[in-house]
């Protein structure tokens, strides 16, 4: 597998929606939200591609004047899981956040998502909080953060 990492474009919208469908039972980004996020300077969507197929994406959000970036969503195609795609997308997101002057990257993850929690902890993220009822189905979230310096 020879992965290419790049910024998503509006032409990727259908594939991004397919990744959402494959990756999440609920709390999916709508076509309208994804379309908007592809255009605003406060969001950056990195994609991993292999031979023309999108295998995953990482969506980071930035606030003007803040040194804290947020990894809002990370999705990996079922056929690409366990092959380093998620880790590679996270590294790209961290690098881009540093380039934008951020010193920390934060994220939320379902407390029952053991695979994602393992990836984040192996990548140097540390749990610092809990949010009850964070997800639309009432599921709780852990909050994680990683220093980028």
N, CA, C and O atoms as a GROMACS GRO file, in nm:
protein
  596
    1UNK      N    1   0.085  -0.118   0.000
    1UNK     CA    2   0.000   0.000   0.000
    1UNK      C    3   0.090   0.124   0.000
    1UNK      O    4   0.175   0.140   0.087
    2UNK      N    5   0.070   0.211  -0.098
    2UNK     CA    6   0.147   0.336  -0.106
    2UNK      C    7   0.051   0.452  -0.086
    2UNK      O    8  -0.013   0.498  -0.180
    3UNK      N    9   0.042   0.498   0.037
    3UNK     CA   10  -0.055   0.602   0.072
    3UNK      C   11  -0.009   0.740   0.029
    3UNK      O   12   0.108   0.775   0.039
    4UNK      N   13  -0.104   0.816  -0.019
    4UNK     CA   14  -0.085   0.957  -0.048
    4UNK      C   15  -0.173   1.032   0.049
    4UNK      O   16  -0.293   1.006   0.060
    5UNK      N   17  -0.114   1.127   0.121
    5UNK     CA   18  -0.191   1.214   0.210
    5UNK      C   19  -0.202   1.350   0.142
    5UNK      O   20  -0.105   1.402   0.088
    6UNK      N   21  -0.323   1.406   0.145
    6UNK     CA   22  -0.346   1.536   0.082
    6UNK      C   23  -0.468   1.601   0.146
    6UNK      O   24  -0.543   1.537   0.220
    7UNK      N   25  -0.486   1.728   0.115
    7UNK     CA   26  -0.607   1.798   0.158
    7UNK      C   27  -0.724   1.753   0.071
    7UNK      O   28  -0.710   1.732  -0.049
    8UNK      N   29  -0.838   1.737   0.134
    8UNK     CA   30  -0.959   1.700   0.060
    8UNK      C   31  -1.005   1.817  -0.026
    8UNK      O   32  -0.977   1.933   0.004
    9UNK      N   33  -1.076   1.785  -0.132
    9UNK     CA   34  -1.133   1.885  -0.222
    9UNK      C   35  -1.284   1.859  -0.232
    9UNK      O   36  -1.330   1.752  -0.192
   10UNK      N   37  -1.360   1.954  -0.285
   10UNK     CA   38  -1.504   1.931  -0.301
   10UNK      C   39  -1.535   1.806  -0.385
   10UNK      O   40  -1.641   1.745  -0.368
   11UNK      N   41  -1.445   1.768  -0.474
   11UNK     CA   42  -1.466   1.648  -0.556
   11UNK      C   43  -1.465   1.519  -0.473
   11UNK      O   44  -1.510   1.415  -0.519
   12UNK      N   45  -1.413   1.527  -0.350
   12UNK     CA   46  -1.406   1.411  -0.261
   12UNK      C   47  -1.533   1.389  -0.181
   12UNK      O   48  -1.543   1.291  -0.108
   13UNK      N   49  -1.629   1.479  -0.192
   13UNK     CA   50  -1.747   1.477  -0.105
   13UNK      C   51  -1.817   1.342  -0.102
   13UNK      O   52  -1.846   1.292   0.007
   14UNK      N   53  -1.845   1.282  -0.214
   14UNK     CA   54  -1.916   1.153  -0.216
   14UNK      C   55  -1.838   1.046  -0.142
   14UNK      O   56  -1.897   0.964  -0.070
   15UNK      N   57  -1.707   1.044  -0.158
   15UNK     CA   58  -1.624   0.944  -0.090
   15UNK      C   59  -1.617   0.971   0.061
   15UNK      O   60  -1.614   0.878   0.141
   16UNK      N   61  -1.615   1.098   0.098
   16UNK     CA   62  -1.615   1.133   0.240
   16UNK      C   63  -1.745   1.088   0.306
   16UNK      O   64  -1.744   1.037   0.418
   17UNK      N   65  -1.855   1.108   0.237
   17UNK     CA   66  -1.985   1.064   0.290
   17UNK      C   67  -1.990   0.912   0.304
   17UNK      O   68  -2.047   0.860   0.399
   18UNK      N   69  -1.930   0.842   0.209
   18UNK     CA   70  -1.923   0.696   0.216
   18UNK      C   71  -1.840   0.652   0.338
   18UNK      O   72  -1.877   0.557   0.407
   19UNK      N   73  -1.729   0.720   0.365
   19UNK     CA   74  -1.649   0.689   0.484
   19UNK      C   75  -1.728   0.714   0.611
   19UNK      O   76  -1.719   0.635   0.706
   20UNK      N   77  -1.805   0.822   0.615
   20UNK     CA   78  -1.891   0.850   0.730
   20UNK      C   79  -1.988   0.734   0.755
   20UNK      O   80  -2.002   0.686   0.867
   21UNK      N   81  -2.052   0.691   0.648
   21UNK     CA   82  -2.150   0.582   0.656
   21UNK      C   83  -2.085   0.452   0.706
   21UNK      O   84  -2.143   0.382   0.789
   22UNK      N   85  -1.967   0.422   0.656
   22UNK     CA   86  -1.896   0.298   0.694
   22UNK      C   87  -1.840   0.303   0.836
   22UNK      O   88  -1.823   0.200   0.900
   23UNK      N   89  -1.812   0.423   0.884
   23UNK     CA   90  -1.736   0.436   1.009
   23UNK      C   91  -1.820   0.465   1.132
   23UNK      O   92  -1.779   0.429   1.243
   24UNK      N   93  -1.935   0.528   1.117
   24UNK     CA   94  -2.010   0.573   1.234
   24UNK      C   95  -2.155   0.527   1.229
   24UNK      O   96  -2.221   0.534   1.125
   25UNK      N   97  -2.205   0.480   1.344
   25UNK     CA   98  -2.345   0.442   1.355
   25UNK      C   99  -2.435   0.564   1.367
   25UNK      O  100  -2.548   0.564   1.317
   26UNK      N  101  -2.387   0.667   1.432
   26UNK     CA  102  -2.460   0.791   1.452
   26UNK      C  103  -2.363   0.907   1.452
   26UNK      O  104  -2.244   0.889   1.426
   27UNK      N  105  -2.413   1.025   1.482
   27UNK     CA  106  -2.329   1.144   1.486
   27UNK      C  107  -2.250   1.164   1.357
   27UNK      O  108  -2.135   1.208   1.360
   28UNK      N  109  -2.311   1.132   1.245
   28UNK     CA  110  -2.244   1.149   1.116
   28UNK      C  111  -2.250   1.294   1.070
   28UNK      O  112  -2.346   1.366   1.098
   29UNK      N  113  -2.148   1.335   0.999
   29UNK     CA  114  -2.147   1.466   0.936
   29UNK      C  115  -2.240   1.461   0.814
   29UNK      O  116  -2.236   1.366   0.736
   30UNK      N  117  -2.322   1.561   0.800
   30UNK     CA  118  -2.417   1.568   0.687
   30UNK      C  119  -2.344   1.615   0.562
   30UNK      O  120  -2.236   1.673   0.570
   31UNK      N  121  -2.403   1.589   0.445
   31UNK     CA  122  -2.344   1.642   0.321
   31UNK      C  123  -2.324   1.794   0.328
   31UNK      O  124  -2.222   1.846   0.284
   32UNK      N  125  -2.422   1.863   0.382
   32UNK     CA  126  -2.413   2.009   0.393
   32UNK      C  127  -2.295   2.050   0.482
   32UNK      O  128  -2.219   2.140   0.446
   33UNK      N  129  -2.281   1.985   0.597
   33UNK     CA  130  -2.170   2.018   0.688
   33UNK      C  131  -2.035   1.990   0.624
   33UNK      O  132  -1.944   2.072   0.632
   34UNK      N  133  -2.023   1.874   0.562
   34UNK     CA  134  -1.896   1.840   0.497
   34UNK      C  135  -1.863   1.940   0.385
   34UNK      O  136  -1.749   1.984   0.373
   35UNK      N  137  -1.961   1.974   0.306
   35UNK     CA  138  -1.940   2.071   0.197
   35UNK      C  139  -1.888   2.203   0.254
   35UNK      O  140  -1.794   2.262   0.200
   36UNK      N  141  -1.949   2.249   0.362
   36UNK     CA  142  -1.908   2.374   0.427
   36UNK      C  143  -1.767   2.362   0.484
   36UNK      O  144  -1.686   2.453   0.469
   37UNK      N  145  -1.739   2.251   0.550
   37UNK     CA  146  -1.608   2.232   0.613
   37UNK      C  147  -1.495   2.225   0.510
   37UNK      O  148  -1.380   2.258   0.542
   38UNK      N  149  -1.526   2.184   0.389
   38UNK     CA  150  -1.426   2.182   0.283
   38UNK      C  151  -1.389   2.322   0.235
   38UNK      O  152  -1.289   2.340   0.166
   39UNK      N  153  -1.469   2.421   0.272
   39UNK     CA  154  -1.449   2.556   0.220
   39UNK      C  155  -1.404   2.659   0.322
   39UNK      O  156  -1.353   2.765   0.284
   40UNK      N  157  -1.420   2.632   0.451
   40UNK     CA  158  -1.388   2.734   0.551
   40UNK      C  159  -1.242   2.724   0.596
   40UNK      O  160  -1.189   2.613   0.609
   41UNK      N  161  -1.177   2.837   0.619
   41UNK     CA  162  -1.036   2.835   0.660
   41UNK      C  163  -1.013   2.781   0.802
   41UNK      O  164  -0.900   2.749   0.838
   42UNK      N  165  -1.119   2.772   0.882
   42UNK     CA  166  -1.105   2.722   1.018
   42UNK      C  167  -1.111   2.569   1.028
   42UNK      O  168  -1.104   2.513   1.137
   43UNK      N  169  -1.125   2.503   0.914
   43UNK     CA  170  -1.130   2.356   0.910
   43UNK      C  171  -1.030   2.305   0.807
   43UNK      O  172  -1.002   2.370   0.706
   44UNK      N  173  -0.977   2.188   0.836
   44UNK     CA  174  -0.886   2.124   0.741
   44UNK      C  175  -0.915   1.975   0.740
   44UNK      O  176  -0.914   1.908   0.843
   45UNK      N  177  -0.942   1.924   0.621
   45UNK     CA  178  -0.974   1.783   0.603
   45UNK      C  179  -0.859   1.715   0.528
   45UNK      O  180  -0.840   1.739   0.408
   46UNK      N  181  -0.784   1.632   0.598
   46UNK     CA  182  -0.676   1.553   0.538
   46UNK      C  183  -0.734   1.419   0.496
   46UNK      O  184  -0.815   1.361   0.568
   47UNK      N  185  -0.694   1.370   0.380
   47UNK     CA  186  -0.738   1.238   0.337
   47UNK      C  187  -0.618   1.149   0.310
   47UNK      O  188  -0.510   1.197   0.274
   48UNK      N  189  -0.639   1.019   0.326
   48UNK     CA  190  -0.541   0.918   0.288
   48UNK      C  191  -0.597   0.847   0.166
   48UNK      O  192  -0.712   0.803   0.167
   49UNK      N  193  -0.517   0.836   0.063
   49UNK     CA  194  -0.562   0.780  -0.064
   49UNK      C  195  -0.462   0.674  -0.109
   49UNK      O  196  -0.341   0.690  -0.094
   50UNK      N  197  -0.514   0.566  -0.166
   50UNK     CA  198  -0.431   0.461  -0.224
   50UNK      C  199  -0.491   0.424  -0.360
   50UNK      O  200  -0.604   0.378  -0.368
   51UNK      N  201  -0.413   0.444  -0.465
   51UNK     CA  202  -0.458   0.412  -0.601
   51UNK      C  203  -0.595   0.471  -0.631
   51UNK      O  204  -0.682   0.403  -0.686
   52UNK      N  205  -0.614   0.597  -0.594
   52UNK     CA  206  -0.738   0.667  -0.626
   52UNK      C  207  -0.852   0.645  -0.528
   52UNK      O  208  -0.954   0.713  -0.538
   53UNK      N  209  -0.837   0.553  -0.434
   53UNK     CA  210  -0.944   0.525  -0.338
   53UNK      C  211  -0.916   0.595  -0.206
   53UNK      O  212  -0.805   0.584  -0.152
   54UNK      N  213  -1.016   0.666  -0.153
   54UNK     CA  214  -1.001   0.729  -0.022
   54UNK      C  215  -1.016   0.623   0.085
   54UNK      O  216  -1.118   0.553   0.091
   55UNK      N  217  -0.915   0.611   0.169
   55UNK     CA  218  -0.916   0.510   0.275
   55UNK      C  219  -0.945   0.569   0.411
   55UNK      O  220  -0.975   0.496   0.506
   56UNK      N  221  -0.938   0.701   0.423
   56UNK     CA  222  -0.966   0.763   0.552
   56UNK      C  223  -0.955   0.913   0.544
   56UNK      O  224  -0.904   0.969   0.448
   57UNK      N  225  -1.004   0.977   0.650
   57UNK     CA  226  -0.991   1.122   0.660
   57UNK      C  227  -0.974   1.161   0.806
   57UNK      O  228  -1.013   1.088   0.897
   58UNK      N  229  -0.915   1.279   0.826
   58UNK     CA  230  -0.905   1.341   0.957
   58UNK      C  231  -0.948   1.486   0.941
   58UNK      O  232  -0.897   1.559   0.856
   59UNK      N  233  -1.043   1.528   1.023
   59UNK     CA  234  -1.095   1.664   1.020
   59UNK      C  235  -1.048   1.740   1.143
   59UNK      O  236  -1.080   1.703   1.256
   60UNK      N  237  -0.972   1.845   1.121
   60UNK     CA  238  -0.924   1.930   1.231
   60UNK      C  239  -0.991   2.065   1.223
   60UNK      O  240  -1.017   2.118   1.114
   61UNK      N  241  -1.020   2.121   1.340
   61UNK     CA  242  -1.082   2.253   1.349
   61UNK      C  243  -0.988   2.347   1.423
   61UNK      O  244  -0.920   2.308   1.517
   62UNK      N  245  -0.986   2.473   1.380
   62UNK     CA  246  -0.898   2.574   1.436
   62UNK      C  247  -0.979   2.698   1.470
   62UNK      O  248  -1.071   2.736   1.397
   63UNK      N  249  -0.943   2.762   1.583
   63UNK     CA  250  -1.007   2.888   1.621
   63UNK      C  251  -0.902   2.998   1.617
   63UNK      O  252  -0.792   2.982   1.670
   64UNK      N  253  -0.936   3.108   1.554
   64UNK     CA  254  -0.844   3.220   1.546
   64UNK      C  255  -0.804   3.264   1.687
   64UNK      O  256  -0.890   3.281   1.774
   65UNK      N  257  -0.675   3.282   1.709
   65UNK     CA  258  -0.626   3.327   1.839
   65UNK      C  259  -0.607   3.217   1.941
   65UNK      O  260  -0.561   3.245   2.052
   66UNK      N  261  -0.640   3.094   1.907
   66UNK     CA  262  -0.626   2.983   2.001
   66UNK      C  263  -0.506   2.896   1.964
   66UNK      O  264  -0.481   2.871   1.846
   67UNK      N  265  -0.435   2.851   2.063
   67UNK     CA  266  -0.323   2.760   2.041
   67UNK      C  267  -0.367   2.614   2.050
   67UNK      O  268  -0.284   2.523   2.043
   68UNK      N  269  -0.496   2.592   2.066
   68UNK     CA  270  -0.550   2.457   2.078
   68UNK      C  271  -0.630   2.423   1.952
   68UNK      O  272  -0.728   2.491   1.919
   69UNK      N  273  -0.588   2.319   1.882
   69UNK     CA  274  -0.664   2.268   1.767
   69UNK      C  275  -0.748   2.150   1.815
   69UNK      O  276  -0.722   2.093   1.920
   70UNK      N  277  -0.848   2.116   1.736
   70UNK     CA  278  -0.936   2.005   1.773
   70UNK      C  279  -0.943   1.905   1.659
   70UNK      O  280  -0.976   1.941   1.546
   71UNK      N  281  -0.911   1.781   1.689
   71UNK     CA  282  -0.932   1.673   1.593
   71UNK      C  283  -1.079   1.634   1.608
   71UNK      O  284  -1.116   1.562   1.701
   72UNK      N  285  -1.161   1.683   1.517
   72UNK     CA  286  -1.306   1.669   1.530
   72UNK      C  287  -1.355   1.532   1.488
   72UNK      O  288  -1.448   1.478   1.548
   73UNK      N  289  -1.294   1.476   1.385
   73UNK     CA  290  -1.339   1.346   1.336
   73UNK      C  291  -1.226   1.274   1.265
   73UNK      O  292  -1.146   1.336   1.194
   74UNK      N  293  -1.220   1.144   1.285
   74UNK     CA  294  -1.123   1.058   1.219
   74UNK      C  295  -1.198   0.934   1.173
   74UNK      O  296  -1.261   0.865   1.254
   75UNK      N  297  -1.192   0.905   1.045
   75UNK     CA  298  -1.262   0.788   0.991
   75UNK      C  299  -1.168   0.711   0.900
   75UNK      O  300  -1.094   0.769   0.820
   76UNK      N  301  -1.170   0.578   0.913
   76UNK     CA  302  -1.088   0.491   0.830
   76UNK      C  303  -1.178   0.382   0.773
   76UNK      O  304  -1.259   0.323   0.844
   77UNK      N  305  -1.164   0.358   0.645
   77UNK     CA  306  -1.240   0.255   0.576
   77UNK      C  307  -1.219   0.120   0.646
   77UNK      O  308  -1.107   0.090   0.687
   78UNK      N  309  -1.324   0.039   0.659
   78UNK     CA  310  -1.308  -0.092   0.724
   78UNK      C  311  -1.196  -0.176   0.661
   78UNK      O  312  -1.126  -0.248   0.732
   79UNK      N  313  -1.179  -0.169   0.530
   79UNK     CA  314  -1.076  -0.251   0.467
   79UNK      C  315  -0.934  -0.202   0.492
   79UNK      O  316  -0.838  -0.274   0.466
   80UNK      N  317  -0.921  -0.079   0.543
   80UNK     CA  318  -0.788  -0.022   0.568
   80UNK      C  319  -0.751  -0.020   0.716
   80UNK      O  320  -0.641   0.021   0.751
   81UNK      N  321  -0.842  -0.063   0.802
   81UNK     CA  322  -0.814  -0.058   0.946
   81UNK      C  323  -0.700  -0.153   0.983
   81UNK      O  324  -0.687  -0.262   0.927
   82UNK      N  325  -0.621  -0.109   1.078
   82UNK     CA  326  -0.507  -0.189   1.123
   82UNK      C  327  -0.387  -0.181   1.031
   82UNK      O  328  -0.292  -0.258   1.047
   83UNK      N  329  -0.390  -0.089   0.934
   83UNK     CA  330  -0.280  -0.078   0.838
   83UNK      C  331  -0.206   0.055   0.848
   83UNK      O  332  -0.132   0.092   0.757
   84UNK      N  333  -0.226   0.127   0.958
   84UNK     CA  334  -0.152   0.251   0.981
   84UNK      C  335  -0.215   0.376   0.922
   84UNK      O  336  -0.157   0.484   0.933
   85UNK      N  337  -0.332   0.364   0.861
   85UNK     CA  338  -0.396   0.479   0.798
   85UNK      C  339  -0.435   0.582   0.904
   85UNK      O  340  -0.407   0.701   0.887
   86UNK      N  341  -0.498   0.540   1.011
   86UNK     CA  342  -0.540   0.633   1.116
   86UNK      C  343  -0.422   0.703   1.180
   86UNK      O  344  -0.427   0.824   1.202
   87UNK      N  345  -0.317   0.628   1.209
   87UNK     CA  346  -0.198   0.689   1.268
   87UNK      C  347  -0.133   0.790   1.174
   87UNK      O  348  -0.089   0.896   1.218
   88UNK      N  349  -0.129   0.757   1.048
   88UNK     CA  350  -0.072   0.850   0.950
   88UNK      C  351  -0.153   0.978   0.938
   88UNK      O  352  -0.096   1.087   0.928
   89UNK      N  353  -0.285   0.965   0.940
   89UNK     CA  354  -0.371   1.083   0.935
   89UNK      C  355  -0.354   1.169   1.060
   89UNK      O  356  -0.354   1.292   1.052
   90UNK      N  357  -0.339   1.105   1.174
   90UNK     CA  358  -0.318   1.181   1.297
   90UNK      C  359  -0.186   1.257   1.292
   90UNK      O  360  -0.181   1.374   1.330
   91UNK      N  361  -0.081   1.192   1.244
   91UNK     CA  362   0.048   1.260   1.234
   91UNK      C  363   0.040   1.382   1.142
   91UNK      O  364   0.095   1.487   1.172
   92UNK      N  365  -0.030   1.367   1.029
   92UNK     CA  366  -0.048   1.480   0.937
   92UNK      C  367  -0.127   1.592   1.005
   92UNK      O  368  -0.093   1.709   0.989
   93UNK      N  369  -0.229   1.557   1.079
   93UNK     CA  370  -0.310   1.658   1.148
   93UNK      C  371  -0.227   1.731   1.253
   93UNK      O  372  -0.237   1.853   1.266
   94UNK      N  373  -0.146   1.658   1.326
   94UNK     CA  374  -0.059   1.720   1.427
   94UNK      C  375   0.041   1.814   1.362
   94UNK      O  376   0.063   1.925   1.411
   95UNK      N  377   0.100   1.771   1.252
   95UNK     CA  378   0.197   1.853   1.179
   95UNK      C  379   0.132   1.983   1.129
   95UNK      O  380   0.189   2.091   1.145
   96UNK      N  381   0.016   1.972   1.070
   96UNK     CA  382  -0.054   2.090   1.018
   96UNK      C  383  -0.096   2.183   1.132
   96UNK      O  384  -0.093   2.305   1.116
   97UNK      N  385  -0.136   2.127   1.246
   97UNK     CA  386  -0.172   2.211   1.361
   97UNK      C  387  -0.049   2.289   1.409
   97UNK      O  388  -0.059   2.408   1.439
   98UNK      N  389   0.065   2.222   1.418
   98UNK     CA  390   0.190   2.290   1.455
   98UNK      C  391   0.220   2.405   1.357
   98UNK      O  392   0.255   2.515   1.398
   99UNK      N  393   0.206   2.375   1.228
   99UNK     CA  394   0.233   2.477   1.125
   99UNK      C  395   0.140   2.596   1.138
   99UNK      O  396   0.176   2.707   1.097
  100UNK      N  397   0.023   2.576   1.195
  100UNK     CA  398  -0.073   2.685   1.215
  100UNK      C  399  -0.056   2.752   1.350
  100UNK      O  400  -0.138   2.835   1.390
  101UNK      N  401   0.051   2.718   1.422
  101UNK     CA  402   0.082   2.783   1.549
  101UNK      C  403   0.017   2.722   1.671
  101UNK      O  404   0.020   2.783   1.778
  102UNK      N  405  -0.041   2.605   1.658
  102UNK     CA  406  -0.106   2.539   1.773
  102UNK      C  407  -0.003   2.462   1.855
  102UNK      O  408   0.092   2.406   1.801
  103UNK      N  409  -0.024   2.462   1.986
  103UNK     CA  410   0.067   2.390   2.077
  103UNK      C  411   0.004   2.264   2.135
  103UNK      O  412   0.072   2.183   2.197
  104UNK      N  413  -0.127   2.248   2.113
  104UNK     CA  414  -0.197   2.129   2.164
  104UNK      C  415  -0.306   2.086   2.066
  104UNK      O  416  -0.363   2.168   1.993
  105UNK      N  417  -0.333   1.956   2.065
  105UNK     CA  418  -0.442   1.902   1.985
  105UNK      C  419  -0.533   1.824   2.079
  105UNK      O  420  -0.487   1.739   2.155
  106UNK      N  421  -0.661   1.853   2.074
  106UNK     CA  422  -0.760   1.787   2.160
  106UNK      C  423  -0.857   1.708   2.075
  106UNK      O  424  -0.873   1.733   1.956
  107UNK      N  425  -0.922   1.611   2.141
  107UNK     CA  426  -1.024   1.530   2.074
  107UNK      C  427  -1.116   1.469   2.177
  107UNK      O  428  -1.084   1.464   2.296
  108UNK      N  429  -1.231   1.423   2.130
  108UNK     CA  430  -1.326   1.346   2.211
  108UNK      C  431  -1.342   1.211   2.145
  108UNK      O  432  -1.336   1.198   2.023
  109UNK      N  433  -1.364   1.108   2.228
  109UNK     CA  434  -1.382   0.973   2.177
  109UNK      C  435  -1.483   0.900   2.266
  109UNK      O  436  -1.486   0.920   2.388
  110UNK      N  437  -1.564   0.817   2.204
  110UNK     CA  438  -1.660   0.738   2.282
  110UNK      C  439  -1.585   0.652   2.383
  110UNK      O  440  -1.481   0.594   2.352
  111UNK      N  441  -1.638   0.645   2.504
  111UNK     CA  442  -1.571   0.567   2.609
  111UNK      C  443  -1.565   0.418   2.575
  111UNK      O  444  -1.483   0.346   2.631
  112UNK      N  445  -1.651   0.371   2.483
  112UNK     CA  446  -1.652   0.229   2.447
  112UNK      C  447  -1.579   0.200   2.315
  112UNK      O  448  -1.589   0.090   2.262
  113UNK      N  449  -1.507   0.298   2.261
  113UNK     CA  450  -1.435   0.278   2.136
  113UNK      C  451  -1.289   0.241   2.167
  113UNK      O  452  -1.199   0.324   2.157
  114UNK      N  453  -1.269   0.116   2.204
  114UNK     CA  454  -1.138   0.069   2.248
  114UNK      C  455  -1.030   0.084   2.141
  114UNK      O  456  -0.916   0.118   2.173
  115UNK      N  457  -1.064   0.060   2.016
  115UNK     CA  458  -0.964   0.069   1.908
  115UNK      C  459  -0.913   0.212   1.895
  115UNK      O  460  -0.792   0.235   1.885
  116UNK      N  461  -1.005   0.309   1.893
  116UNK     CA  462  -0.964   0.449   1.880
  116UNK      C  463  -0.887   0.495   2.003
  116UNK      O  464  -0.786   0.564   1.991
  117UNK      N  465  -0.934   0.457   2.121
  117UNK     CA  466  -0.864   0.495   2.244
  117UNK      C  467  -0.721   0.440   2.242
  117UNK      O  468  -0.627   0.511   2.280
  118UNK      N  469  -0.703   0.316   2.198
  118UNK     CA  470  -0.570   0.257   2.188
  118UNK      C  471  -0.481   0.337   2.093
  118UNK      O  472  -0.365   0.364   2.125
  119UNK      N  473  -0.535   0.374   1.978
  119UNK     CA  474  -0.458   0.454   1.881
  119UNK      C  475  -0.416   0.587   1.943
  119UNK      O  476  -0.300   0.627   1.932
  120UNK      N  477  -0.510   0.656   2.006
  120UNK     CA  478  -0.479   0.787   2.064
  120UNK      C  479  -0.375   0.776   2.175
  120UNK      O  480  -0.282   0.856   2.180
  121UNK      N  481  -0.390   0.678   2.262
  121UNK     CA  482  -0.294   0.664   2.372
  121UNK      C  483  -0.156   0.623   2.321
  121UNK      O  484  -0.055   0.672   2.372
  122UNK      N  485  -0.150   0.535   2.221
  122UNK     CA  486  -0.020   0.499   2.161
  122UNK      C  487   0.045   0.618   2.093
  122UNK      O  488   0.167   0.625   2.081
  123UNK      N  489  -0.038   0.713   2.048
  123UNK     CA  490   0.012   0.831   1.978
  123UNK      C  491   0.049   0.945   2.073
  123UNK      O  492   0.085   1.054   2.028
  124UNK      N  493   0.039   0.921   2.203
  124UNK     CA  494   0.082   1.021   2.300
  124UNK      C  495  -0.027   1.109   2.357
  124UNK      O  496   0.002   1.207   2.426
  125UNK      N  497  -0.152   1.078   2.330
  125UNK     CA  498  -0.262   1.155   2.386
  125UNK      C  499  -0.291   1.107   2.528
  125UNK      O  500  -0.283   0.988   2.558
  126UNK      N  501  -0.326   1.204   2.615
  126UNK     CA  502  -0.356   1.173   2.754
  126UNK      C  503  -0.497   1.218   2.787
  126UNK      O  504  -0.540   1.328   2.750
  127UNK      N  505  -0.568   1.132   2.859
  127UNK     CA  506  -0.706   1.162   2.898
  127UNK      C  507  -0.706   1.272   3.004
  127UNK      O  508  -0.628   1.268   3.099
  128UNK      N  509  -0.795   1.370   2.986
  128UNK     CA  510  -0.802   1.477   3.084
  128UNK      C  511  -0.945   1.512   3.125
  128UNK      O  512  -0.966   1.598   3.210
  129UNK      N  513  -1.043   1.446   3.066
  129UNK     CA  514  -1.179   1.480   3.103
  129UNK      C  515  -1.281   1.380   3.054
  129UNK      O  516  -1.250   1.288   2.977
  130UNK      N  517  -1.404   1.399   3.099
  130UNK     CA  518  -1.516   1.312   3.066
  130UNK      C  519  -1.637   1.401   3.039
  130UNK      O  520  -1.661   1.498   3.110
  131UNK      N  521  -1.714   1.366   2.935
  131UNK     CA  522  -1.837   1.440   2.905
  131UNK      C  523  -1.952   1.338   2.900
  131UNK      O  524  -1.958   1.255   2.810
  132UNK      N  525  -2.041   1.348   2.997
  132UNK     CA  526  -2.157   1.259   3.000
  132UNK      C  527  -2.256   1.298   2.891
  132UNK      O  528  -2.280   1.417   2.869
  133UNK      N  529  -2.312   1.199   2.822
  133UNK     CA  530  -2.415   1.222   2.723
  133UNK      C  531  -2.370   1.303   2.602
  133UNK      O  532  -2.450   1.374   2.542
  134UNK      N  533  -2.244   1.293   2.565
  134UNK     CA  534  -2.188   1.374   2.457
  134UNK      C  535  -2.246   1.338   2.320
  134UNK      O  536  -2.270   1.427   2.238
  135UNK      N  537  -2.267   1.211   2.295
  135UNK     CA  538  -2.311   1.167   2.163
  135UNK      C  539  -2.464   1.165   2.153
  135UNK      O  540  -2.533   1.160   2.255
  136UNK      N  541  -2.516   1.170   2.029
  136UNK     CA  542  -2.660   1.181   2.009
  136UNK      C  543  -2.739   1.065   2.068
  136UNK      O  544  -2.857   1.081   2.100
  137UNK      N  545  -2.675   0.949   2.085
  137UNK     CA  546  -2.744   0.835   2.146
  137UNK      C  547  -2.727   0.833   2.299
  137UNK      O  548  -2.765   0.736   2.364
  138UNK      N  549  -2.670   0.939   2.355
  138UNK     CA  550  -2.650   0.949   2.499
  138UNK      C  551  -2.518   0.893   2.547
  138UNK      O  552  -2.490   0.896   2.667
  139UNK      N  553  -2.436   0.842   2.456
  139UNK     CA  554  -2.306   0.786   2.494
  139UNK      C  555  -2.211   0.891   2.549
  139UNK      O  556  -2.214   1.007   2.508
  140UNK      N  557  -2.127   0.847   2.641
  140UNK     CA  558  -2.029   0.936   2.704
  140UNK      C  559  -1.901   0.943   2.620
  140UNK      O  560  -1.873   0.855   2.538
  141UNK      N  561  -1.824   1.049   2.644
  141UNK     CA  562  -1.697   1.068   2.574
  141UNK      C  563  -1.586   1.094   2.674
  141UNK      O  564  -1.606   1.153   2.780
  142UNK      N  565  -1.467   1.047   2.638
  142UNK     CA  566  -1.345   1.086   2.706
  142UNK      C  567  -1.286   1.203   2.628
  142UNK      O  568  -1.300   1.209   2.505
  143UNK      N  569  -1.221   1.295   2.697
  143UNK     CA  570  -1.147   1.405   2.631
  143UNK      C  571  -0.999   1.372   2.643
  143UNK      O  572  -0.950   1.333   2.749
  144UNK      N  573  -0.929   1.391   2.531
  144UNK     CA  574  -0.786   1.365   2.524
  144UNK      C  575  -0.715   1.488   2.470
  144UNK      O  576  -0.773   1.569   2.398
  145UNK      N  577  -0.587   1.499   2.506
  145UNK     CA  578  -0.505   1.610   2.458
  145UNK      C  579  -0.362   1.562   2.440
  145UNK      O  580  -0.314   1.474   2.511
  146UNK      N  581  -0.294   1.624   2.341
  146UNK     CA  582  -0.152   1.595   2.318
  146UNK      C  583  -0.080   1.728   2.299
  146UNK      O  584  -0.123   1.811   2.219
  147UNK      N  585   0.031   1.747   2.372
  147UNK     CA  586   0.113   1.866   2.344
  147UNK      C  587   0.184   1.848   2.211
  147UNK      O  588   0.229   1.737   2.178
  148UNK      N  589   0.194   1.954   2.133
  148UNK     CA  590   0.253   1.947   2.001
  148UNK      C  591   0.394   2.007   1.996
  148UNK      O  592   0.453   2.018   1.888
  149UNK      N  593   0.446   2.047   2.110
  149UNK     CA  594   0.581   2.105   2.112
  149UNK      C  595   0.681   2.011   2.174
  149UNK      O  596   0.799   2.045   2.183
   0.00000   0.00000   0.00000
